[in-house]
Structure formats: C-alpha cells, structure tokens
Amino acid sequence: MKEWIPCLATNCKPYVGILFLSIEDGLKFYKTYADRCGFNVRKATITKSKKCYVAFKYFLSNKAGFKEKRKAQVADKG
C-alpha cells in the first residue's frame, strides 16, 4: 500500500490528540488542510456524552465512502 504525505508546515498538519475549541474551528482547520492537499472534507459521525455534550466529531475525506444504511427491523407477531 502506498502512502502520500503532503509537504506542509508542521503547524498545518493534523496530529493524534489535536483539540479544538469548537466543532467549527476543527472543520475550518481540516477544510484548509484538505484544500492544501487536494481533497475535500465532510462531516461524519458525532458521539455525545451522557449529558448530551459532543464528545467526538469525526470528519472524513470525500474519498472515504459512506456507511451502509441500516435496514428496518420488523418484529415478528407470532
């Protein structure tokens, strides 16, 4: 598997554990990064805490594909 690593300044690259003050700040950072690297970003899964605070927000590359939709489950009346 080949891997492409963009040649950008260190402060422009994402890293594990990066934190943002808001989801909007994170989205802005990743959109700028993606634009410089030649791809697009889209919003994905959101995970909330028990108190309904956003715990995690995921962003994906436009080339990541989509999650399969769940099929409706019908209860058996038997």
MARTOR-361745 format. One record per residue: residue number from 1; residue in three letters; x, y, z of N, C-alpha, C in turn. Coordinates in Angstrom, 2 decimals, m for minus. Layout:
<pts>
@n = NUM, res = ALA, n_X = X, n_Y = Y, n_Z = Z, ca_X = X, ca_Y = Y, ca_Z = Z, c_X = X, c_Y = Y, c_Z = Z $
...
</pts>
This chain:
<pts>
@n = 1, res = MET, n_X = 0.84, n_Y = m1.17, n_Z = 0.00, ca_X = 0.00, ca_Y = 0.00, ca_Z = 0.00, c_X = 0.89, c_Y = 1.24, c_Z = 0.00 $
@n = 2, res = LYS, n_X = 0.65, n_Y = 2.14, n_Z = m0.92, ca_X = 1.41, ca_Y = 3.37, ca_Z = m0.99, c_X = 0.76, c_Y = 4.44, c_Z = m0.13 $
@n = 3, res = GLU, n_X = 1.59, n_Y = 5.29, n_Z = 0.43, ca_X = 1.09, ca_Y = 6.37, ca_Z = 1.28, c_X = 1.66, c_Y = 7.68, c_Z = 0.78 $
@n = 4, res = TRP, n_X = 0.82, n_Y = 8.69, n_Z = 0.70, ca_X = 1.27, ca_Y = 10.01, ca_Z = 0.27, c_X = 1.23, c_Y = 10.95, c_Z = 1.45 $
@n = 5, res = ILE, n_X = 2.35, n_Y = 11.59, n_Z = 1.72, ca_X = 2.44, ca_Y = 12.53, ca_Z = 2.83, c_X = 2.67, c_Y = 13.93, c_Z = 2.26 $
@n = 6, res = PRO, n_X = 1.73, n_Y = 14.85, n_Z = 2.48, ca_X = 1.88, ca_Y = 16.20, ca_Z = 1.92, c_X = 3.05, c_Y = 16.96, c_Z = 2.55 $
@n = 7, res = CYS, n_X = 3.65, n_Y = 17.81, n_Z = 1.77, ca_X = 4.77, ca_Y = 18.63, ca_Z = 2.23, c_X = 4.22, c_Y = 19.98, c_Z = 2.71 $
@n = 8, res = LEU, n_X = 3.86, n_Y = 20.04, n_Z = 3.98, ca_X = 3.28, ca_Y = 21.25, ca_Z = 4.58, c_X = 4.04, c_Y = 21.60, c_Z = 5.86 $
@n = 9, res = ALA, n_X = 3.89, n_Y = 22.83, n_Z = 6.30, ca_X = 4.46, ca_Y = 23.24, ca_Z = 7.58, c_X = 3.84, c_Y = 22.41, c_Z = 8.70 $
@n = 10, res = THR, n_X = 4.60, n_Y = 22.14, n_Z = 9.72, ca_X = 4.14, ca_Y = 21.30, ca_Z = 10.84, c_X = 2.86, c_Y = 21.82, c_Z = 11.48 $
@n = 11, res = ASN, n_X = 2.70, n_Y = 23.15, n_Z = 11.61, ca_X = 1.50, ca_Y = 23.70, ca_Z = 12.25, c_X = 0.26, c_Y = 23.57, c_Z = 11.37 $
@n = 12, res = CYS, n_X = 0.40, n_Y = 23.15, n_Z = 10.13, ca_X = m0.73, ca_Y = 22.97, ca_Z = 9.21, c_X = m1.20, c_Y = 21.52, c_Z = 9.14 $
@n = 13, res = LYS, n_X = m0.43, n_Y = 20.60, n_Z = 9.74, ca_X = m0.76, ca_Y = 19.18, ca_Z = 9.66, c_X = m1.52, c_Y = 18.72, c_Z = 10.91 $
@n = 14, res = PRO, n_X = m2.53, n_Y = 17.88, n_Z = 10.72, ca_X = m3.23, ca_Y = 17.31, ca_Z = 11.89, c_X = m2.34, c_Y = 16.28, c_Z = 12.58 $
@n = 15, res = TYR, n_X = m2.60, n_Y = 16.02, n_Z = 13.84, ca_X = m1.86, ca_Y = 15.02, ca_Z = 14.59, c_X = m2.81, c_Y = 14.37, c_Z = 15.59 $
@n = 16, res = VAL, n_X = m2.44, n_Y = 13.19, n_Z = 16.04, ca_X = m3.27, ca_Y = 12.46, ca_Z = 17.00, c_X = m3.35, c_Y = 13.26, c_Z = 18.30 $
@n = 17, res = GLY, n_X = m4.58, n_Y = 13.48, n_Z = 18.77, ca_X = m4.80, ca_Y = 14.20, ca_Z = 20.02, c_X = m5.04, c_Y = 15.69, c_Z = 19.85 $
@n = 18, res = ILE, n_X = m5.09, n_Y = 16.18, n_Z = 18.62, ca_X = m5.32, ca_Y = 17.61, ca_Z = 18.39, c_X = m6.71, c_Y = 17.98, c_Z = 18.93 $
@n = 19, res = LEU, n_X = m6.79, n_Y = 19.12, n_Z = 19.62, ca_X = m8.05, ca_Y = 19.59, ca_Z = 20.20, c_X = m8.40, c_Y = 20.96, c_Z = 19.64 $
@n = 20, res = PHE, n_X = m9.69, n_Y = 21.21, n_Z = 19.51, ca_X = m10.19, ca_Y = 22.50, ca_Z = 19.02, c_X = m11.20, c_Y = 23.04, c_Z = 20.02 $
@n = 21, res = LEU, n_X = m11.35, n_Y = 24.35, n_Z = 20.06, ca_X = m12.30, ca_Y = 24.98, ca_Z = 20.99, c_X = m13.74, c_Y = 24.76, c_Z = 20.57 $
@n = 22, res = SER, n_X = m13.97, n_Y = 24.53, n_Z = 19.27, ca_X = m15.33, ca_Y = 24.28, ca_Z = 18.79, c_X = m15.27, c_Y = 23.37, c_Z = 17.56 $
@n = 23, res = ILE, n_X = m16.41, n_Y = 22.79, n_Z = 17.23, ca_X = m16.50, ca_Y = 21.96, ca_Z = 16.03, c_X = m16.22, c_Y = 22.80, c_Z = 14.80 $
@n = 24, res = GLU, n_X = m16.68, n_Y = 24.04, n_Z = 14.81, ca_X = m16.46, ca_Y = 24.93, ca_Z = 13.67, c_X = m14.96, c_Y = 25.19, c_Z = 13.45 $
@n = 25, res = ASP, n_X = m14.21, n_Y = 25.36, n_Z = 14.56, ca_X = m12.75, ca_Y = 25.54, ca_Z = 14.45, c_X = m12.09, c_Y = 24.31, c_Z = 13.85 $
@n = 26, res = GLY, n_X = m12.52, n_Y = 23.16, n_Z = 14.29, ca_X = m11.98, ca_Y = 21.90, ca_Z = 13.75, c_X = m12.29, c_Y = 21.74, c_Z = 12.28 $
@n = 27, res = LEU, n_X = m13.52, n_Y = 22.03, n_Z = 11.90, ca_X = m13.92, ca_Y = 21.90, ca_Z = 10.50, c_X = m13.13, c_Y = 22.88, c_Z = 9.62 $
@n = 28, res = LYS, n_X = m12.94, n_Y = 24.09, n_Z = 10.11, ca_X = m12.17, ca_Y = 25.09, ca_Z = 9.37, c_X = m10.73, c_Y = 24.61, c_Z = 9.16 $
@n = 29, res = PHE, n_X = m10.12, n_Y = 24.08, n_Z = 10.24, ca_X = m8.74, ca_Y = 23.57, ca_Z = 10.15, c_X = m8.66, c_Y = 22.46, c_Z = 9.10 $
@n = 30, res = TYR, n_X = m9.55, n_Y = 21.46, n_Z = 9.17, ca_X = m9.49, ca_Y = 20.33, ca_Z = 8.26, c_X = m9.83, c_Y = 20.72, c_Z = 6.83 $
@n = 31, res = LYS, n_X = m10.73, n_Y = 21.67, n_Z = 6.64, ca_X = m11.03, ca_Y = 22.13, ca_Z = 5.28, c_X = m9.81, c_Y = 22.82, c_Z = 4.67 $
@n = 32, res = THR, n_X = m9.10, n_Y = 23.62, n_Z = 5.47, ca_X = m7.89, ca_Y = 24.28, ca_Z = 4.99, c_X = m6.82, c_Y = 23.24, c_Z = 4.65 $
@n = 33, res = TYR, n_X = m6.64, n_Y = 22.27, n_Z = 5.53, ca_X = m5.67, ca_Y = 21.19, ca_Z = 5.31, c_X = m6.01, c_Y = 20.42, c_Z = 4.04 $
@n = 34, res = ALA, n_X = m7.26, n_Y = 20.04, n_Z = 3.90, ca_X = m7.70, ca_Y = 19.27, ca_Z = 2.74, c_X = m7.50, c_Y = 20.05, c_Z = 1.44 $
@n = 35, res = ASP, n_X = m7.81, n_Y = 21.33, n_Z = 1.48, ca_X = m7.65, ca_Y = 22.17, ca_Z = 0.30, c_X = m6.19, c_Y = 22.22, c_Z = m0.14 $
@n = 36, res = ARG, n_X = m5.29, n_Y = 22.36, n_Z = 0.81, ca_X = m3.85, ca_Y = 22.41, ca_Z = 0.50, c_X = m3.33, c_Y = 21.07, c_Z = m0.01 $
@n = 37, res = CYS, n_X = m4.00, n_Y = 19.97, n_Z = 0.39, ca_X = m3.55, ca_Y = 18.64, ca_Z = m0.02, c_X = m4.28, c_Y = 18.11, c_Z = m1.24 $
@n = 38, res = GLY, n_X = m5.33, n_Y = 18.77, n_Z = m1.66, ca_X = m6.03, ca_Y = 18.37, ca_Z = m2.88, c_X = m7.20, c_Y = 17.41, c_Z = m2.71 $
@n = 39, res = PHE, n_X = m7.86, n_Y = 17.46, n_Z = m1.57, ca_X = m9.09, ca_Y = 16.67, ca_Z = m1.40, c_X = m10.11, c_Y = 17.48, c_Z = m0.62 $
@n = 40, res = ASN, n_X = m11.29, n_Y = 16.92, n_Z = m0.41, ca_X = m12.36, ca_Y = 17.61, ca_Z = 0.32, c_X = m12.65, c_Y = 16.88, c_Z = 1.62 $
@n = 41, res = VAL, n_X = m13.28, n_Y = 17.58, n_Z = 2.55, ca_X = m13.66, ca_Y = 17.03, ca_Z = 3.85, c_X = m15.15, c_Y = 17.14, c_Z = 4.02 $
@n = 42, res = ARG, n_X = m15.72, n_Y = 16.14, n_Z = 4.70, ca_X = m17.15, ca_Y = 16.21, ca_Z = 5.03, c_X = m17.34, c_Y = 15.76, c_Z = 6.47 $
@n = 43, res = LYS, n_X = m18.44, n_Y = 16.23, n_Z = 7.06, ca_X = m18.77, ca_Y = 15.85, ca_Z = 8.43, c_X = m19.22, c_Y = 14.39, c_Z = 8.43 $
@n = 44, res = ALA, n_X = m18.95, n_Y = 13.71, n_Z = 9.54, ca_X = m19.35, ca_Y = 12.31, ca_Z = 9.67, c_X = m20.00, c_Y = 12.11, c_Z = 11.03 $
@n = 45, res = THR, n_X = m19.69, n_Y = 11.02, n_Z = 11.69, ca_X = m20.30, ca_Y = 10.61, ca_Z = 12.94, c_X = m20.06, c_Y = 11.60, c_Z = 14.07 $
@n = 46, res = ILE, n_X = m21.05, n_Y = 11.70, n_Z = 14.94, ca_X = m20.93, ca_Y = 12.51, ca_Z = 16.15, c_X = m21.25, c_Y = 11.60, c_Z = 17.34 $
@n = 47, res = THR, n_X = m20.47, n_Y = 11.71, n_Z = 18.40, ca_X = m20.69, ca_Y = 10.93, ca_Z = 19.61, c_X = m20.91, c_Y = 11.91, c_Z = 20.75 $
@n = 48, res = LYS, n_X = m22.01, n_Y = 11.70, n_Z = 21.49, ca_X = m22.33, ca_Y = 12.60, ca_Z = 22.60, c_X = m22.15, c_Y = 11.89, c_Z = 23.93 $
@n = 49, res = SER, n_X = m21.84, n_Y = 12.68, n_Z = 24.96, ca_X = m21.69, ca_Y = 12.14, ca_Z = 26.31, c_X = m23.07, c_Y = 11.90, c_Z = 26.91 $
@n = 50, res = LYS, n_X = m23.09, n_Y = 11.32, n_Z = 28.10, ca_X = m24.36, ca_Y = 11.07, ca_Z = 28.79, c_X = m25.11, c_Y = 12.36, c_Z = 29.08 $
@n = 51, res = LYS, n_X = m24.39, n_Y = 13.47, n_Z = 29.21, ca_X = m25.01, ca_Y = 14.77, ca_Z = 29.48, c_X = m25.31, c_Y = 15.53, c_Z = 28.19 $
@n = 52, res = CYS, n_X = m25.26, n_Y = 14.83, n_Z = 27.05, ca_X = m25.58, ca_Y = 15.38, ca_Z = 25.73, c_X = m24.58, c_Y = 16.41, c_Z = 25.22 $
@n = 53, res = TYR, n_X = m23.35, n_Y = 16.37, n_Z = 25.73, ca_X = m22.29, ca_Y = 17.21, ca_Z = 25.17, c_X = m21.63, c_Y = 16.44, c_Z = 24.03 $
@n = 54, res = VAL, n_X = m21.15, n_Y = 17.15, n_Z = 23.03, ca_X = m20.44, ca_Y = 16.49, ca_Z = 21.94, c_X = m19.10, c_Y = 16.03, c_Z = 22.48 $
@n = 55, res = ALA, n_X = m18.86, n_Y = 14.71, n_Z = 22.45, ca_X = m17.61, ca_Y = 14.15, ca_Z = 22.94, c_X = m16.61, c_Y = 14.00, c_Z = 21.78 $
@n = 56, res = PHE, n_X = m17.11, n_Y = 13.54, n_Z = 20.63, ca_X = m16.28, ca_Y = 13.35, ca_Z = 19.45, c_X = m17.06, c_Y = 13.75, c_Z = 18.21 $
@n = 57, res = LYS, n_X = m16.36, n_Y = 14.34, n_Z = 17.28, ca_X = m16.94, ca_Y = 14.67, ca_Z = 15.97, c_X = m15.92, c_Y = 14.23, c_Z = 14.94 $
@n = 58, res = TYR, n_X = m16.34, n_Y = 13.42, n_Z = 14.00, ca_X = m15.43, ca_Y = 12.89, ca_Z = 13.00, c_X = m15.62, c_Y = 13.59, c_Z = 11.66 $
@n = 59, res = PHE, n_X = m14.52, n_Y = 13.82, n_Z = 10.99, ca_X = m14.52, ca_Y = 14.36, ca_Z = 9.64, c_X = m13.85, c_Y = 13.34, c_Z = 8.74 $
@n = 60, res = LEU, n_X = m14.36, n_Y = 13.18, n_Z = 7.54, ca_X = m13.81, ca_Y = 12.20, ca_Z = 6.61, c_X = m13.41, c_Y = 12.85, c_Z = 5.31 $
@n = 61, res = SER, n_X = m12.51, n_Y = 12.20, n_Z = 4.61, ca_X = m12.16, ca_Y = 12.60, ca_Z = 3.26, c_X = m13.35, c_Y = 12.30, c_Z = 2.36 $
@n = 62, res = ASN, n_X = m13.50, n_Y = 13.06, n_Z = 1.30, ca_X = m14.59, ca_Y = 12.80, ca_Z = 0.36, c_X = m14.40, c_Y = 11.45, c_Z = m0.34 $
@n = 63, res = LYS, n_X = m13.23, n_Y = 10.85, n_Z = m0.22, ca_X = m12.96, ca_Y = 9.57, ca_Z = m0.86, c_X = m13.15, c_Y = 8.39, c_Z = 0.09 $
@n = 64, res = ALA, n_X = m13.63, n_Y = 8.65, n_Z = 1.30, ca_X = m13.76, ca_Y = 7.61, ca_Z = 2.32, c_X = m14.97, c_Y = 6.71, c_Z = 2.11 $
@n = 65, res = GLY, n_X = m15.91, n_Y = 7.09, n_Z = 1.27, ca_X = m17.11, ca_Y = 6.28, ca_Z = 1.09, c_X = m18.15, c_Y = 6.61, c_Z = 2.15 $
@n = 66, res = PHE, n_X = m19.25, n_Y = 5.88, n_Z = 2.14, ca_X = m20.34, ca_Y = 6.13, ca_Z = 3.08, c_X = m20.68, c_Y = 4.87, c_Z = 3.85 $
@n = 67, res = LYS, n_X = m21.17, n_Y = 5.06, n_Z = 5.06, ca_X = m21.60, ca_Y = 3.95, ca_Z = 5.90, c_X = m22.90, c_Y = 3.38, c_Z = 5.33 $
@n = 68, res = GLU, n_X = m23.02, n_Y = 2.06, n_Z = 5.38, ca_X = m24.23, ca_Y = 1.41, ca_Z = 4.88, c_X = m25.41, c_Y = 1.78, c_Z = 5.76 $
@n = 69, res = LYS, n_X = m26.56, n_Y = 2.05, n_Z = 5.14, ca_X = m27.76, ca_Y = 2.38, ca_Z = 5.91, c_X = m28.32, c_Y = 1.12, c_Z = 6.55 $
@n = 70, res = ARG, n_X = m28.84, n_Y = 1.28, n_Z = 7.76, ca_X = m29.44, ca_Y = 0.14, ca_Z = 8.47, c_X = m30.77, c_Y = m0.22, c_Z = 7.84 $
@n = 71, res = LYS, n_X = m31.04, n_Y = m1.51, n_Z = 7.80, ca_X = m32.34, ca_Y = m1.97, ca_Z = 7.30, c_X = m33.32, c_Y = m1.98, c_Z = 8.47 $
@n = 72, res = ALA, n_X = m34.54, n_Y = m1.58, n_Z = 8.20, ca_X = m35.57, ca_Y = m1.55, ca_Z = 9.24, c_X = m35.85, c_Y = m2.98, c_Z = 9.70 $
@n = 73, res = GLN, n_X = m35.95, n_Y = m3.18, n_Z = 11.01, ca_X = m36.25, ca_Y = m4.50, ca_Z = 11.57, c_X = m37.73, c_Y = m4.55, c_Z = 11.91 $
@n = 74, res = VAL, n_X = m38.37, n_Y = m5.61, n_Z = 11.46, ca_X = m39.79, ca_Y = m5.79, ca_Z = 11.72, c_X = m39.95, c_Y = m6.89, c_Z = 12.75 $
@n = 75, res = ALA, n_X = m40.69, n_Y = m6.57, n_Z = 13.83, ca_X = m40.91, ca_Y = m7.55, ca_Z = 14.91, c_X = m41.89, c_Y = m8.62, c_Z = 14.43 $
@n = 76, res = ASP, n_X = m41.59, n_Y = m9.85, n_Z = 14.77, ca_X = m42.46, ca_Y = m10.99, ca_Z = 14.40, c_X = m43.62, c_Y = m11.06, c_Z = 15.38 $
@n = 77, res = LYS, n_X = m44.86, n_Y = m11.12, n_Z = 14.87, ca_X = m46.05, ca_Y = m11.22, ca_Z = 15.74, c_X = m46.49, c_Y = m12.67, c_Z = 15.79 $
@n = 78, res = GLY, n_X = m45.71, n_Y = m13.51, n_Z = 16.38, ca_X = m46.03, ca_Y = m14.93, ca_Z = 16.34, c_X = m46.06, c_Y = m15.56, c_Z = 17.62 $
</pts>
